[in-house]
Amino acid sequence: MYKILALISFLLIGTFLSGCQTNSKEKHNEQGTLVVLDTDEQRFRTEYLGTINRSYPKLEVVLVPYENYRNEQAKQGNLSNQEILSGAIEHFIPDIIIAREQSDFKKLMSDNRLAPLDRGIKSDKYDQDPLDPKLISALQGDDGLQYALSSHFTSTVLYYNRSAFQQAGVAAPFDGMTWEEVYLTAARFSGNSTNNNKQYGLYLPNANSAFSAILNLAYEEGIGFFTPKKELALHTPEWIKVWETVTKAVRSGTLFPFGQDAAGEDPIKQFSEGKMAMIYGDDKLLTQITDRKADWAMVSEPFHSKQPDVGKNYRYLQYMGLSVNAPHRELAWEVMKLLNGEKAALSFSGQGIPIRKAVANTSYNNFDLKPFYSLRPNDSEAADLAPTGLNPEFYLDLYSEGDKKVKEVIESKVTIDQALLELEELGQALVKRYTKAE
């Protein structure tokens, strides 16, 4: 049914889009109203509103008060965020819909809320100039049609200090490493020292504790808390292996200290001086590392062995789509092209890596960014296996208990087997406490 509806939309709206080649100067004098629904209102005001106002001074942009609407709807019942978004679209009838999460974008496509853009892109000769076609494919539906525009993306890579590897006589990292290989490589540096200072094997900027590092590795390996039967399962071979990997790395000093334990130490400085072998992070580190003039290189993010060609950490700045029921479709399409064009993308400094090749080359001085997009963006999110009605506070309590158990393991007070048995038992009690009765 979804594909049939999409085809109808393509034929009807595609006819309209094929005629959207009005002179740009005439367009910019357009008067009227354009209704925009952005799931992050503040970001729209910061990132887009000024650009629209400068290009269309006579146009009134009405931003849907989505945050207030969402809060009001949440008070009235146990609605999901996607159900609330669907209700907002029906209530406010926007011209442009901007989703910030892949899951919302996928739901908008499956619910036939977005119009395919292919005919407009073709007839207007709208060149998206992508660094790689894979970056555009993530904006397409199962029918192969494109339903959104986006200007920037982020992903993760493995940075490494070439001098550190050469001096240690360790083979340099390579594209296509598994996480097991990364941790084994990092361990080669745990006993080393340089200039009378300890040398670390790996820095994880997104982990603020050992338990956080465990959760990050579990995510990368596709390991979750719940089974398909919605039962909490933490004492499993997969979880045991993750705990073994991380706690061993912490005990040996392989990992750069977390949080307060790293007080006073600058990890980027350590890396640039060869006192840290590798960093797993996103594009925000590029400028910091480059400014330090370190002898470094990078490879693609480590992958999950069951999905060797998939990068799990792609994030798009936005999924900007044309509402299938847009009252002002022609104007909306022109504004969408403006906000995702080359000039606008150049102004979005610090928002990620530009999808447009020319903009990326300008922003990064023709630096080779291929490791950031060599893998395929993940086109599906993990199914939510948590019990229906589980209060999010469950996770806060579970994290707190998990933090305690990891510390006990690191201090050799309990074994990993004992810790996971106890954490699973505690977690099952928390599930009962935080699950609403149907």
C-alpha positions as a Markdown table, in Angstrom:
| # | Residue | x | y | z |
|---|---|---|---|---|
| 1 | Met | 0.0 | 0.0 | 0.0 |
| 2 | Tyr | 2.8 | 2.4 | 0.9 |
| 3 | Lys | 4.4 | 2.0 | -2.6 |
| 4 | Ile | 1.1 | 2.5 | -4.3 |
| 5 | Leu | 0.4 | 5.7 | -2.4 |
| 6 | Ala | 4.0 | 6.9 | -3.1 |
| 7 | Leu | 3.5 | 6.3 | -6.8 |
| 8 | Ile | 0.3 | 8.3 | -6.8 |
| 9 | Ser | 2.0 | 11.2 | -5.0 |
| 10 | Phe | 5.0 | 11.0 | -7.4 |
| 11 | Leu | 2.7 | 11.3 | -10.4 |
| 12 | Leu | 0.5 | 14.1 | -9.0 |
| 13 | Ile | 3.0 | 16.2 | -7.2 |
| 14 | Gly | 5.8 | 15.4 | -9.7 |
| 15 | Thr | 3.6 | 17.2 | -12.3 |
| 16 | Phe | 3.6 | 20.3 | -10.1 |
| 17 | Leu | 7.3 | 20.2 | -9.3 |
| 18 | Ser | 8.2 | 19.9 | -13.0 |
| 19 | Gly | 6.8 | 23.4 | -13.5 |
| 20 | Cys | 8.8 | 25.0 | -10.7 |
| 21 | Gln | 11.3 | 26.9 | -12.8 |
| 22 | Thr | 10.0 | 30.4 | -12.2 |
| 23 | Asn | 12.6 | 33.2 | -12.4 |
| 24 | Ser | 14.4 | 33.4 | -9.0 |
| 25 | Lys | 14.1 | 37.2 | -8.8 |
| 26 | Glu | 10.3 | 37.0 | -9.2 |
| 27 | Lys | 10.2 | 34.3 | -6.6 |
| 28 | His | 12.1 | 36.4 | -4.1 |
| 29 | Asn | 9.4 | 39.1 | -4.4 |
| 30 | Glu | 6.8 | 36.6 | -3.5 |
| 31 | Gln | 4.3 | 37.6 | -0.8 |
| 32 | Gly | 2.2 | 35.2 | 1.2 |
| 33 | Thr | 2.6 | 32.7 | 4.0 |
| 34 | Leu | 4.7 | 29.6 | 4.4 |
| 35 | Val | 4.0 | 27.1 | 7.2 |
| 36 | Val | 6.9 | 25.1 | 8.5 |
| 37 | Leu | 6.9 | 22.3 | 11.0 |
| 38 | Asp | 10.4 | 21.6 | 12.5 |
| 39 | Thr | 10.6 | 19.1 | 15.3 |
| 40 | Asp | 13.3 | 21.4 | 16.7 |
| 41 | Glu | 11.9 | 24.9 | 16.6 |
| 42 | Gln | 15.0 | 26.6 | 18.1 |
| 43 | Arg | 17.3 | 25.1 | 15.5 |
| 44 | Phe | 15.0 | 26.3 | 12.7 |
| 45 | Arg | 15.2 | 29.9 | 14.1 |
| 46 | Thr | 18.9 | 29.7 | 14.4 |
| 47 | Glu | 19.8 | 27.9 | 11.2 |
| 48 | Tyr | 17.2 | 28.9 | 8.6 |
| 49 | Leu | 14.9 | 31.8 | 9.5 |
| 50 | Gly | 17.5 | 34.5 | 8.8 |
| 51 | Thr | 18.3 | 33.0 | 5.4 |
| 52 | Ile | 14.6 | 32.9 | 4.4 |
| 53 | Asn | 14.0 | 36.4 | 5.6 |
| 54 | Arg | 16.9 | 37.8 | 3.6 |
| 55 | Ser | 15.9 | 36.0 | 0.4 |
| 56 | Tyr | 12.2 | 36.5 | 0.8 |
| 57 | Pro | 11.6 | 39.8 | 2.7 |
| 58 | Lys | 7.9 | 39.9 | 1.9 |
| 59 | Leu | 7.2 | 36.3 | 2.9 |
| 60 | Glu | 5.6 | 35.5 | 6.3 |
| 61 | Val | 7.1 | 32.3 | 7.7 |
| 62 | Val | 4.8 | 30.7 | 10.3 |
| 63 | Leu | 6.7 | 28.2 | 12.5 |
| 64 | Val | 4.4 | 25.6 | 14.0 |
| 65 | Pro | 4.6 | 25.7 | 17.8 |
| 66 | Tyr | 5.5 | 22.1 | 17.9 |
| 67 | Glu | 7.1 | 22.0 | 21.3 |
| 68 | Asn | 4.0 | 23.3 | 23.0 |
| 69 | Tyr | 1.7 | 21.1 | 20.9 |
| 70 | Arg | 3.8 | 18.0 | 21.9 |
| 71 | Asn | 3.7 | 18.9 | 25.6 |
| 72 | Glu | 0.0 | 19.4 | 25.5 |
| 73 | Gln | -0.6 | 16.1 | 23.7 |
| 74 | Ala | 1.7 | 14.2 | 26.0 |
| 75 | Lys | -0.5 | 15.3 | 28.9 |
| 76 | Gln | -3.6 | 13.9 | 27.3 |
| 77 | Gly | -2.5 | 10.3 | 26.8 |
| 78 | Asn | 0.3 | 7.8 | 26.3 |
| 79 | Leu | 1.1 | 8.9 | 22.7 |
| 80 | Ser | 4.4 | 8.2 | 21.1 |
| 81 | Asn | 6.5 | 11.1 | 19.6 |
| 82 | Gln | 5.7 | 9.9 | 16.1 |
| 83 | Glu | 1.9 | 9.8 | 16.8 |
| 84 | Ile | 2.2 | 13.4 | 18.1 |
| 85 | Leu | 4.1 | 14.4 | 15.0 |
| 86 | Ser | 1.4 | 12.9 | 12.8 |
| 87 | Gly | -1.3 | 14.8 | 14.7 |
| 88 | Ala | 0.6 | 18.0 | 14.4 |
| 89 | Ile | 0.8 | 17.6 | 10.6 |
| 90 | Glu | -3.0 | 17.1 | 10.4 |
| 91 | His | -3.7 | 20.0 | 12.7 |
| 92 | Phe | -1.4 | 22.6 | 11.3 |
| 93 | Ile | -1.2 | 21.5 | 7.6 |
| 94 | Pro | 2.5 | 22.6 | 7.0 |
| 95 | Asp | 4.1 | 23.2 | 3.7 |
| 96 | Ile | 7.6 | 22.0 | 4.8 |
| 97 | Ile | 8.2 | 19.3 | 7.3 |
| 98 | Ile | 11.7 | 19.0 | 8.9 |
| 99 | Ala | 12.5 | 15.9 | 10.9 |
| 100 | Arg | 15.7 | 15.7 | 12.9 |
| 101 | Glu | 15.7 | 11.9 | 13.6 |
| 102 | Gln | 15.9 | 9.1 | 11.1 |
| 103 | Ser | 13.1 | 7.2 | 12.8 |
| 104 | Asp | 10.7 | 10.2 | 12.4 |
| 105 | Phe | 11.7 | 10.5 | 8.7 |
| 106 | Lys | 11.1 | 6.8 | 8.1 |
| 107 | Lys | 7.6 | 7.1 | 9.7 |
| 108 | Leu | 6.8 | 10.2 | 7.6 |
| 109 | Met | 7.6 | 8.2 | 4.5 |
| 110 | Ser | 5.7 | 5.1 | 5.5 |
| 111 | Asp | 2.6 | 7.2 | 6.4 |
| 112 | Asn | 2.7 | 9.0 | 3.0 |
| 113 | Arg | 3.2 | 12.4 | 4.6 |
| 114 | Leu | 6.0 | 13.5 | 2.2 |
| 115 | Ala | 6.0 | 14.1 | -1.5 |
| 116 | Pro | 8.7 | 12.6 | -3.7 |
| 117 | Leu | 11.1 | 15.3 | -5.0 |
| 118 | Asp | 12.7 | 13.5 | -7.9 |
| 119 | Arg | 10.8 | 15.3 | -10.8 |
| 120 | Gly | 11.5 | 18.7 | -9.2 |
| 121 | Ile | 15.2 | 17.8 | -8.8 |
| 122 | Lys | 15.4 | 16.6 | -12.4 |
| 123 | Ser | 13.4 | 19.4 | -14.1 |
| 124 | Asp | 15.1 | 22.2 | -12.1 |
| 125 | Lys | 18.5 | 20.5 | -12.7 |
| 126 | Tyr | 19.0 | 20.8 | -9.0 |
| 127 | Asp | 22.5 | 19.4 | -8.6 |
| 128 | Gln | 23.0 | 18.0 | -5.1 |
| 129 | Asp | 26.7 | 17.4 | -5.9 |
| 130 | Pro | 27.2 | 14.7 | -3.2 |
| 131 | Leu | 30.5 | 13.6 | -1.9 |
| 132 | Asp | 29.2 | 10.1 | -2.5 |
| 133 | Pro | 25.8 | 8.8 | -3.9 |
| 134 | Lys | 25.4 | 6.8 | -0.7 |
| 135 | Leu | 24.7 | 10.0 | 1.2 |
| 136 | Ile | 21.7 | 10.7 | -1.0 |
| 137 | Ser | 20.4 | 7.1 | -0.9 |
| 138 | Ala | 19.8 | 7.6 | 2.8 |
| 139 | Leu | 17.2 | 10.2 | 1.9 |
| 140 | Gln | 15.2 | 7.8 | -0.3 |
| 141 | Gly | 12.4 | 5.5 | 0.4 |
| 142 | Asp | 12.1 | 1.8 | -0.3 |
| 143 | Asp | 10.7 | 2.7 | -3.7 |
| 144 | Gly | 14.0 | 4.5 | -4.7 |
| 145 | Leu | 12.4 | 7.9 | -4.7 |
| 146 | Gln | 13.9 | 10.8 | -2.7 |
| 147 | Tyr | 11.7 | 12.3 | 0.0 |
| 148 | Ala | 14.0 | 14.8 | 1.7 |
| 149 | Leu | 16.9 | 17.2 | 1.2 |
| 150 | Ser | 19.7 | 17.6 | 3.7 |
| 151 | Ser | 22.8 | 19.8 | 3.8 |
| 152 | His | 25.2 | 18.2 | 6.3 |
| 153 | Phe | 25.9 | 14.9 | 8.0 |
| 154 | Thr | 28.1 | 13.6 | 10.8 |
| 155 | Ser | 29.7 | 10.2 | 11.3 |
| 156 | Thr | 32.6 | 8.7 | 13.3 |
| 157 | Val | 36.1 | 7.6 | 12.3 |
| 158 | Leu | 39.1 | 6.2 | 14.1 |
| 159 | Tyr | 41.9 | 8.8 | 14.3 |
| 160 | Tyr | 45.4 | 7.5 | 15.0 |
| 161 | Asn | 48.9 | 9.0 | 15.6 |
| 162 | Arg | 51.2 | 7.7 | 12.9 |
| 163 | Ser | 54.4 | 8.5 | 14.9 |
| 164 | Ala | 53.1 | 6.6 | 17.9 |
| 165 | Phe | 52.5 | 3.5 | 15.9 |
| 166 | Gln | 55.8 | 3.7 | 14.0 |
| 167 | Gln | 57.8 | 4.1 | 17.3 |
| 168 | Ala | 56.0 | 1.2 | 18.9 |
| 169 | Gly | 56.4 | -1.0 | 15.9 |
| 170 | Val | 52.7 | -1.7 | 15.8 |
| 171 | Ala | 50.8 | -2.1 | 12.5 |
| 172 | Ala | 48.7 | 1.0 | 11.7 |
| 173 | Pro | 44.9 | 0.8 | 11.9 |
| 174 | Phe | 43.1 | 0.1 | 8.6 |
| 175 | Asp | 39.6 | 0.5 | 7.1 |
| 176 | Gly | 37.3 | -2.4 | 8.0 |
| 177 | Met | 38.6 | -3.1 | 11.5 |
| 178 | Thr | 36.3 | -4.9 | 14.0 |
| 179 | Trp | 36.0 | -3.5 | 17.6 |
| 180 | Glu | 37.8 | -6.6 | 18.9 |
| 181 | Glu | 40.8 | -5.6 | 16.6 |
| 182 | Val | 40.7 | -2.0 | 17.8 |
| 183 | Tyr | 40.8 | -3.0 | 21.5 |
| 184 | Leu | 43.6 | -5.5 | 20.9 |
| 185 | Thr | 45.6 | -2.9 | 19.0 |
| 186 | Ala | 45.0 | -0.3 | 21.8 |
| 187 | Ala | 46.3 | -2.8 | 24.3 |
| 188 | Arg | 49.7 | -2.8 | 22.6 |
| 189 | Phe | 50.2 | 0.7 | 24.0 |
| 190 | Ser | 49.0 | 0.2 | 27.6 |
| 191 | Gly | 52.5 | -0.6 | 29.0 |
| 192 | Asn | 54.4 | 1.9 | 27.0 |
| 193 | Ser | 55.7 | 5.4 | 28.0 |
| 194 | Thr | 57.0 | 8.3 | 26.0 |
| 195 | Asn | 59.0 | 11.2 | 27.4 |
| 196 | Asn | 58.5 | 9.7 | 30.9 |
| 197 | Asn | 54.7 | 9.9 | 30.4 |
| 198 | Lys | 52.2 | 7.1 | 30.2 |
| 199 | Gln | 51.0 | 6.3 | 26.7 |
| 200 | Tyr | 47.3 | 5.4 | 26.2 |
| 201 | Gly | 45.9 | 3.2 | 23.5 |
| 202 | Leu | 42.5 | 4.6 | 23.0 |
| 203 | Tyr | 40.3 | 7.6 | 23.9 |
| 204 | Leu | 36.5 | 7.5 | 23.8 |
| 205 | Pro | 35.2 | 11.1 | 24.0 |
| 206 | Asn | 31.6 | 10.0 | 24.2 |
| 207 | Ala | 32.2 | 7.7 | 27.3 |
| 208 | Asn | 32.2 | 9.4 | 30.7 |
| 209 | Ser | 32.6 | 6.2 | 32.7 |
| 210 | Ala | 33.6 | 2.6 | 32.3 |
| 211 | Phe | 29.9 | 1.6 | 32.2 |
| 212 | Ser | 29.3 | 4.2 | 29.5 |
| 213 | Ala | 32.1 | 2.6 | 27.5 |
| 214 | Ile | 30.4 | -0.8 | 27.9 |
| 215 | Leu | 27.1 | 0.6 | 26.7 |
| 216 | Asn | 28.8 | 2.3 | 23.7 |
| 217 | Leu | 30.5 | -0.9 | 22.7 |
| 218 | Ala | 27.3 | -2.9 | 23.1 |
| 219 | Tyr | 25.5 | -0.4 | 20.8 |
| 220 | Glu | 28.3 | -0.7 | 18.2 |
| 221 | Glu | 27.9 | -4.5 | 18.3 |
| 222 | Gly | 24.2 | -4.5 | 18.1 |
| 223 | Ile | 23.6 | -5.8 | 21.6 |
| 224 | Gly | 20.5 | -4.5 | 23.5 |
| 225 | Phe | 18.9 | -4.9 | 26.9 |
| 226 | Phe | 15.8 | -6.7 | 25.9 |
| 227 | Thr | 15.0 | -9.9 | 23.9 |
| 228 | Pro | 12.4 | -10.1 | 21.2 |
| 229 | Lys | 10.1 | -11.4 | 23.9 |
| 230 | Lys | 10.6 | -8.0 | 25.7 |
| 231 | Glu | 12.5 | -9.7 | 28.6 |
| 232 | Leu | 15.6 | -8.1 | 30.2 |
| 233 | Ala | 18.7 | -10.2 | 29.4 |
| 234 | Leu | 22.0 | -8.9 | 30.7 |
| 235 | His | 23.7 | -12.2 | 31.7 |
| 236 | Thr | 24.4 | -13.4 | 28.1 |
| 237 | Pro | 27.6 | -14.4 | 26.3 |
| 238 | Glu | 27.4 | -11.2 | 24.2 |
| 239 | Trp | 27.2 | -9.0 | 27.3 |
| 240 | Ile | 29.9 | -10.9 | 29.1 |
| 241 | Lys | 32.3 | -10.4 | 26.2 |
| 242 | Val | 31.7 | -6.7 | 26.1 |
| 243 | Trp | 32.3 | -6.4 | 29.9 |
| 244 | Glu | 35.4 | -8.4 | 29.6 |
| 245 | Thr | 36.8 | -6.3 | 26.8 |
| 246 | Val | 36.2 | -2.9 | 28.5 |
| 247 | Thr | 37.1 | -3.8 | 32.1 |
| 248 | Lys | 40.3 | -5.4 | 30.9 |
| 249 | Ala | 41.2 | -2.2 | 29.0 |
| 250 | Val | 40.4 | 0.0 | 32.0 |
| 251 | Arg | 42.4 | -2.2 | 34.4 |
| 252 | Ser | 45.5 | -2.2 | 32.1 |
| 253 | Gly | 45.4 | 1.5 | 31.5 |
| 254 | Thr | 44.7 | 1.1 | 27.8 |
| 255 | Leu | 41.8 | 3.6 | 27.8 |
| 256 | Phe | 42.3 | 7.3 | 28.5 |
| 257 | Pro | 40.7 | 8.1 | 31.9 |
| 258 | Phe | 37.0 | 8.9 | 32.0 |
| 259 | Gly | 35.4 | 12.1 | 33.3 |
| 260 | Gln | 36.9 | 13.5 | 36.6 |
| 261 | Asp | 39.7 | 10.9 | 36.5 |
| 262 | Ala | 41.0 | 12.8 | 33.4 |
| 263 | Ala | 40.9 | 16.2 | 35.2 |
| 264 | Gly | 43.8 | 18.5 | 34.1 |
| 265 | Glu | 44.7 | 16.3 | 31.1 |
| 266 | Asp | 44.1 | 17.5 | 27.5 |
| 267 | Pro | 43.4 | 14.4 | 25.4 |
| 268 | Ile | 43.9 | 16.2 | 22.1 |
| 269 | Lys | 47.3 | 17.5 | 23.3 |
| 270 | Gln | 48.2 | 14.0 | 24.5 |
| 271 | Phe | 47.2 | 12.7 | 21.1 |
| 272 | Ser | 49.2 | 15.3 | 19.2 |
| 273 | Glu | 52.3 | 14.5 | 21.3 |
| 274 | Gly | 52.1 | 10.8 | 20.6 |
| 275 | Lys | 51.0 | 10.0 | 24.2 |
| 276 | Met | 47.7 | 8.5 | 22.9 |
| 277 | Ala | 47.6 | 6.1 | 20.0 |
| 278 | Met | 43.9 | 6.4 | 18.8 |
| 279 | Ile | 40.7 | 8.4 | 19.2 |
| 280 | Tyr | 37.3 | 7.2 | 18.2 |
| 281 | Gly | 35.3 | 10.4 | 17.4 |
| 282 | Asp | 33.3 | 12.5 | 15.0 |
| 283 | Asp | 34.2 | 15.3 | 12.6 |
| 284 | Lys | 34.2 | 17.9 | 15.4 |
| 285 | Leu | 37.7 | 16.6 | 16.3 |
| 286 | Leu | 39.1 | 17.3 | 12.9 |
| 287 | Thr | 39.7 | 21.0 | 13.4 |
| 288 | Gln | 41.1 | 20.4 | 16.9 |
| 289 | Ile | 43.6 | 17.8 | 15.8 |
| 290 | Thr | 44.6 | 19.7 | 12.6 |
| 291 | Asp | 45.3 | 22.9 | 14.7 |
| 292 | Arg | 47.7 | 20.9 | 16.8 |
| 293 | Lys | 49.7 | 19.9 | 13.7 |
| 294 | Ala | 49.9 | 16.3 | 14.8 |
| 295 | Asp | 51.3 | 13.5 | 12.7 |
| 296 | Trp | 48.0 | 11.7 | 12.2 |
| 297 | Ala | 45.7 | 9.9 | 9.9 |
| 298 | Met | 42.2 | 8.3 | 10.1 |
| 299 | Val | 40.3 | 5.2 | 8.9 |
| 300 | Ser | 36.7 | 4.3 | 8.7 |
| 301 | Glu | 34.8 | 3.6 | 11.9 |
| 302 | Pro | 35.1 | 0.0 | 13.2 |
| 303 | Phe | 32.1 | -2.1 | 12.2 |
| 304 | His | 29.9 | -4.8 | 13.6 |
| 305 | Ser | 30.9 | -8.2 | 12.1 |
| 306 | Lys | 27.3 | -8.9 | 11.0 |
| 307 | Gln | 27.1 | -5.7 | 9.0 |
| 308 | Pro | 30.6 | -5.1 | 7.6 |
| 309 | Asp | 29.6 | -2.4 | 5.2 |
| 310 | Val | 27.3 | -0.3 | 7.5 |
| 311 | Gly | 28.3 | 2.8 | 9.5 |
| 312 | Lys | 26.1 | 2.9 | 12.6 |
| 313 | Asn | 26.8 | 6.6 | 13.5 |
| 314 | Tyr | 25.6 | 8.6 | 10.5 |
| 315 | Arg | 23.5 | 11.5 | 11.6 |
| 316 | Tyr | 21.9 | 14.1 | 9.2 |
| 317 | Leu | 21.5 | 17.7 | 10.2 |
| 318 | Gln | 17.9 | 17.5 | 8.9 |
| 319 | Tyr | 15.5 | 15.6 | 6.8 |
| 320 | Met | 13.7 | 18.4 | 5.0 |
| 321 | Gly | 10.6 | 17.3 | 3.1 |
| 322 | Leu | 7.7 | 18.7 | 1.2 |
| 323 | Ser | 4.4 | 17.9 | 2.7 |
| 324 | Val | 2.2 | 15.8 | 0.5 |
| 325 | Asn | -0.7 | 18.2 | 1.3 |
| 326 | Ala | 1.4 | 21.4 | 1.2 |
| 327 | Pro | -0.9 | 24.4 | 0.4 |
| 328 | His | 2.0 | 26.4 | -1.1 |
| 329 | Arg | 4.0 | 23.6 | -2.8 |
| 330 | Glu | 5.8 | 25.7 | -5.4 |
| 331 | Leu | 7.0 | 28.2 | -2.9 |
| 332 | Ala | 7.9 | 25.5 | -0.4 |
| 333 | Trp | 10.1 | 23.7 | -3.0 |
| 334 | Glu | 11.9 | 26.9 | -3.8 |
| 335 | Val | 12.6 | 27.6 | -0.2 |
| 336 | Met | 13.8 | 24.0 | 0.4 |
| 337 | Lys | 16.3 | 24.4 | -2.5 |
| 338 | Leu | 17.5 | 27.7 | -1.0 |
| 339 | Leu | 18.1 | 26.2 | 2.4 |
| 340 | Asn | 20.0 | 23.2 | 1.0 |
| 341 | Gly | 21.9 | 25.1 | -1.6 |
| 342 | Glu | 25.6 | 25.8 | -1.8 |
| 343 | Lys | 25.5 | 29.3 | -0.4 |
| 344 | Ala | 23.4 | 28.2 | 2.6 |
| 345 | Ala | 25.6 | 25.2 | 3.3 |
| 346 | Leu | 28.7 | 27.4 | 3.4 |
| 347 | Ser | 27.1 | 29.4 | 6.2 |
| 348 | Phe | 26.3 | 26.4 | 8.4 |
| 349 | Ser | 29.8 | 26.2 | 9.9 |
| 350 | Gly | 30.2 | 23.6 | 12.6 |
| 351 | Gln | 27.0 | 21.7 | 11.7 |
| 352 | Gly | 28.8 | 18.7 | 10.4 |
| 353 | Ile | 30.3 | 17.7 | 7.1 |
| 354 | Pro | 28.6 | 19.3 | 4.0 |
| 355 | Ile | 27.0 | 16.7 | 1.8 |
| 356 | Arg | 27.9 | 18.9 | -1.2 |
| 357 | Lys | 31.4 | 18.1 | -2.6 |
| 358 | Ala | 32.2 | 21.7 | -3.5 |
| 359 | Val | 31.2 | 23.0 | -0.1 |
| 360 | Ala | 33.1 | 20.2 | 1.8 |
| 361 | Asn | 36.2 | 20.9 | -0.2 |
| 362 | Thr | 36.0 | 24.6 | 0.6 |
| 363 | Ser | 35.2 | 24.0 | 4.3 |
| 364 | Tyr | 38.0 | 21.5 | 4.8 |
| 365 | Asn | 40.6 | 22.8 | 2.3 |
| 366 | Asn | 40.2 | 19.8 | 0.0 |
| 367 | Phe | 41.1 | 17.4 | 2.8 |
| 368 | Asp | 40.3 | 13.7 | 2.0 |
| 369 | Leu | 37.1 | 13.0 | 4.1 |
| 370 | Lys | 36.4 | 9.6 | 2.6 |
| 371 | Pro | 36.7 | 7.7 | 5.9 |
| 372 | Phe | 33.6 | 9.6 | 7.1 |
| 373 | Tyr | 31.5 | 8.2 | 4.3 |
| 374 | Ser | 33.2 | 5.1 | 3.0 |
| 375 | Leu | 30.6 | 2.9 | 4.8 |
| 376 | Arg | 26.9 | 2.8 | 4.0 |
| 377 | Pro | 24.5 | 4.8 | 6.2 |
| 378 | Asn | 22.4 | 2.5 | 8.4 |
| 379 | Asp | 19.0 | 2.5 | 6.7 |
| 380 | Ser | 17.2 | 0.9 | 9.6 |
| 381 | Glu | 17.1 | 1.5 | 13.3 |
| 382 | Ala | 17.1 | -1.3 | 15.9 |
| 383 | Ala | 13.6 | -2.3 | 16.9 |
| 384 | Asp | 12.4 | -1.1 | 20.3 |
| 385 | Leu | 12.2 | -4.3 | 22.3 |
| 386 | Ala | 11.4 | -2.6 | 25.6 |
| 387 | Pro | 8.1 | -3.6 | 27.3 |
| 388 | Thr | 5.2 | -1.4 | 26.3 |
| 389 | Gly | 4.7 | 1.5 | 28.8 |
| 390 | Leu | 8.3 | 1.3 | 30.3 |
| 391 | Asn | 9.1 | 4.7 | 31.9 |
| 392 | Pro | 12.4 | 6.1 | 30.7 |
| 393 | Glu | 13.5 | 6.6 | 34.3 |
| 394 | Phe | 14.1 | 2.8 | 34.2 |
| 395 | Tyr | 17.3 | 3.5 | 32.2 |
| 396 | Leu | 18.6 | 6.1 | 34.7 |
| 397 | Asp | 18.3 | 3.7 | 37.5 |
| 398 | Leu | 19.8 | 0.8 | 35.5 |
| 399 | Tyr | 22.7 | 3.0 | 34.5 |
| 400 | Ser | 23.3 | 3.9 | 38.1 |
| 401 | Glu | 23.3 | 0.3 | 39.2 |
| 402 | Gly | 25.5 | -0.7 | 36.3 |
| 403 | Asp | 28.0 | 1.9 | 37.2 |
| 404 | Lys | 28.3 | 0.5 | 40.6 |
| 405 | Lys | 28.7 | -3.1 | 39.4 |
| 406 | Val | 31.4 | -2.2 | 36.9 |
| 407 | Lys | 33.5 | -0.4 | 39.6 |
| 408 | Glu | 33.2 | -3.6 | 41.7 |
| 409 | Val | 34.5 | -5.7 | 38.8 |
| 410 | Ile | 37.4 | -3.3 | 38.1 |
| 411 | Glu | 38.3 | -3.4 | 41.8 |
| 412 | Ser | 38.1 | -7.2 | 41.8 |
| 413 | Lys | 35.4 | -7.3 | 44.4 |
| 414 | Val | 33.1 | -9.4 | 42.2 |
| 415 | Thr | 33.5 | -11.4 | 39.0 |
| 416 | Ile | 31.8 | -10.3 | 35.7 |
| 417 | Asp | 29.6 | -13.3 | 36.0 |
| 418 | Gln | 28.4 | -12.3 | 39.4 |
| 419 | Ala | 28.0 | -8.6 | 38.5 |
| 420 | Leu | 25.8 | -9.4 | 35.5 |
| 421 | Leu | 23.6 | -11.9 | 37.4 |
| 422 | Glu | 23.0 | -9.3 | 40.1 |
| 423 | Leu | 22.5 | -6.5 | 37.6 |
| 424 | Glu | 20.0 | -8.6 | 35.6 |
| 425 | Glu | 18.1 | -9.3 | 38.8 |
| 426 | Leu | 18.0 | -5.7 | 39.8 |
| 427 | Gly | 17.0 | -4.7 | 36.3 |
| 428 | Gln | 14.1 | -7.1 | 36.2 |
| 429 | Ala | 12.8 | -5.5 | 39.5 |
| 430 | Leu | 13.2 | -2.1 | 37.9 |
| 431 | Val | 11.2 | -3.2 | 34.8 |
| 432 | Lys | 8.3 | -4.2 | 37.1 |
| 433 | Arg | 8.5 | -0.9 | 39.0 |
| 434 | Tyr | 8.6 | 1.3 | 35.9 |
| 435 | Thr | 6.2 | -0.5 | 33.6 |
| 436 | Lys | 2.7 | 0.9 | 33.5 |
| 437 | Ala | -0.1 | -1.6 | 33.8 |
| 438 | Glu | -2.1 | -2.0 | 30.5 |
